[in-house]
C-alpha cells in the first residue's frame, strides 16, 4: 500500500530523512495546496494565456480569477460569482483546465496523512472530507525566548547579527549550521555587509530578466532565433529557451510577452550554495542549528490576510470558508509555536530603513527588549574604517564626537576627504565610438545638460536612469493619451480612459481612488477644451507631432521633440500656428531663465514648430495648458474657476489682426489667460511679443541647442549645478545626488538681476 503524505516544504526533508533511517515505505509527498489542486483541477501557462486573451486582462488579474474558481458555489448570487462561472465554463469548453482522473482514483485507494499543518482551512477540509485521511499532530518544542534586540536602523541590525555569527564561527560552529530568516528589504543590505566581513552567504539570486541580452530577446519576440544568437552565456541561453518552449503552442510569441516576462523574472542563475543560507520560518531546524530572525516587525511578521480579496469576508461566511480574521488568528498561533520550536533563535528588528518607519511585532509580548547593543570592532578592519569615516563625518558636519573616535583614529589611518569628485574628461573618439557616431537630443536631455552637464552624462550617455514609471508619470501618460484621441470620430471618453488604464500595471486601492478622481477631472478638461475650440477659427490640428531637426556636426546629430498639440489655419500663402503643451504638474513659464539654457520647454516646442513642413509659418502663440490645479479663484463660481484655470498660459503675438484669427474673444479672452485689450491696446497683464521677438526666441533656442551639442561632442560633462538667485534649480529632485559628491566649488551661482544689467 502506498502512503500519501501532505506536508509543508519546510519539514519534508526531515520526514524523508526519518523514513530512510527507520522505514521502507513508498511515500508520495505533496503540499496540501498541491494536493487539492491536483485532486480538483489545475491550470498552466496555456490556461493563463487564453484567459488573458479572451477577457483582455492582465496576468495578475487572470491569476485572481483562476485561484477563485475553486470557490464557485450556488450559495451566493452576485456579479463576482457569475463572472467566475462564466470563466469556468469558457475554460472547460476549451479544455483549458487540467483534470487528473487517474490521480483521483489513486487517492481514493490509498490513505492520506496530513502532517505539519497547525490549521487546515475550511475549503481544504471540504475537499478532503470524504477521503481516507488522518491528521497527525506535529509536536512542537517550547523553548524560551528571553530577549529581542531593537535597532534604530537596518544596517545596525545586520551588523549585530554579523557580530553574533563571527562569535559562533570562532567557537567552532559550522557555517552550514547557521541560518537567516529575512524579508526582502534585507537582501541587498545583507549581501553588501556580509561581503565586507568576508562571510559567504547564499542570499542573492540573480534573475535572468535583469540581463541585457535577455531583454533584447523580449524586444525581438518575433525573431527570437536571431536574438538568442547574441546570448553567449550557455546557462542563460538554455534557461531562456526553456522558458520560450513553454509557449510553443503560440506562433506569435509577442502576444504572450507578459507571461514570458513573468517567467524570466522568476528564473534564476545557478549560484554557489556554500555559505550561510536563507531559510523560512516554516522550515525545520535541528537543535544544533543557530537561527537569526531579522525584521521582527509588525509589517512583516506575521503576514496577515486582509479583507481585500476577490470574495469579501461577508461572502466567505456565506460560502462556509474562513474569513480573514479567522485565518489571522490561526496564523498568529502558528507563528508563535514555530518561534518557540527553534532552540537557538536570535530575534531582532529595526525601526527605520530607506523605505520608512517600522514598529515591532506584537507576537511576543513581555519579552525583554535590548536596545543598547554595542558593535564589536574585532571582526572587520574594513568595517572599522567605515565606522571611522562616519565618526569623522559626524564631527566635521555636526560637531558631534563619537565616543569611539579616538580609539578608531589611533588604530587606522584613512584618506578622509581626499576624494576628488571632479569629472575626468573622456577622449572624444571613444565617446563617438560609444555613441556609435549617432546622437539624439531631446528637450529633456537638453534640460538635463543645462541644469548640470554631469547629470546629462549619467542619464543620457551612461543611461543609468532605468527606473519604473511612478504613479504621477503614469497619470501624465493617461492624460496625454485621452487628449490625443479626443478629436477622433469614434471617441468615447469612458472607453478610451478605461482601456488605456487596463493596459498598464496593477494599481493599489489608494491609486484606484485617485484614478477615479482624475478620470472625472479629465472628463471636465475634455469638455472645456472642446468648448475652447468654439472661440477659435483655427480648423486644423496635429497631436503629439514628432519633429526631427538634423544638425551638421562631426557625427550624425538629431534634435527631436514631440509637440502635444499644434493648432493652425492655412490662409492665403500663410500658415498661422499655435503651439500647446499639456502639463499635469506645476510648471511655470519664465523666459528670463532662457539665457542660461533653463525653462526651455515652450521655446523648444516653438522652435520645433517653426521647422514643420508647412508653408510660410507665422507663429500666433505658444502656450502651456495646465490640466489640474488645486488653486481656484474664490471670486468665481466653481466650474467657471476651473475653466479659467484651463486657459492657455504663455505668449501671444502682439498683432491684433493675426491674434484674432486664433482667438475670436481676445479682447476679453475666454481662451488665453490674462489676455485683454483696452482703448490703448493690450492690457497690462497680457503677455505679448512682436514677430521679431518670437523670431529671436527661435534663433536663440537654436543657438542654445548647438551650444549644448558642441559641448557634448567635446566631452564636457563637469559637475555644474545651477543656483539662480539663491534657488538650486538642479539638485532638488536629482536621482544622482548620491553619486556626484557635490562640493561647494562645483555650484554655478547666477544672479539674474545682476546678469540682466
Helices and strands as residue ranges (DSSP letters): E 3-6, H 9-22, E 27-30, H 32-39, H 45-55, H 59-68, G 69-71, H 79-93, H 101-109, E 111-115, H 122-128, E 133-136, E 147-153, H 154-170, G 175-177, E 178-181, G 184-186, H 187-196, E 201-202, G 208-210, H 212-219, G 221-223, H 224-228, H 234-245, G 253-256, H 257-265, E 276-278, E 290-293, H 313-319, H 324-340, E 344-353, E 356-357, E 368-370, H 381-398, H 405-411, H 428-434, E 438-441, H 443-451, H 453-456, I 457-461, H 471-485, H 493-502, H 509-533, E 540-552, E 556-571, E 574-583, G 591-596, H 601-610, E 617-626, H 638-645, E 649-653, H 656-662, E 677-678, E 681-682, E 688-689, H 691-713, E 722-724, E 727-728, H 737-740, G 744-746, E 748-750, H 752-756
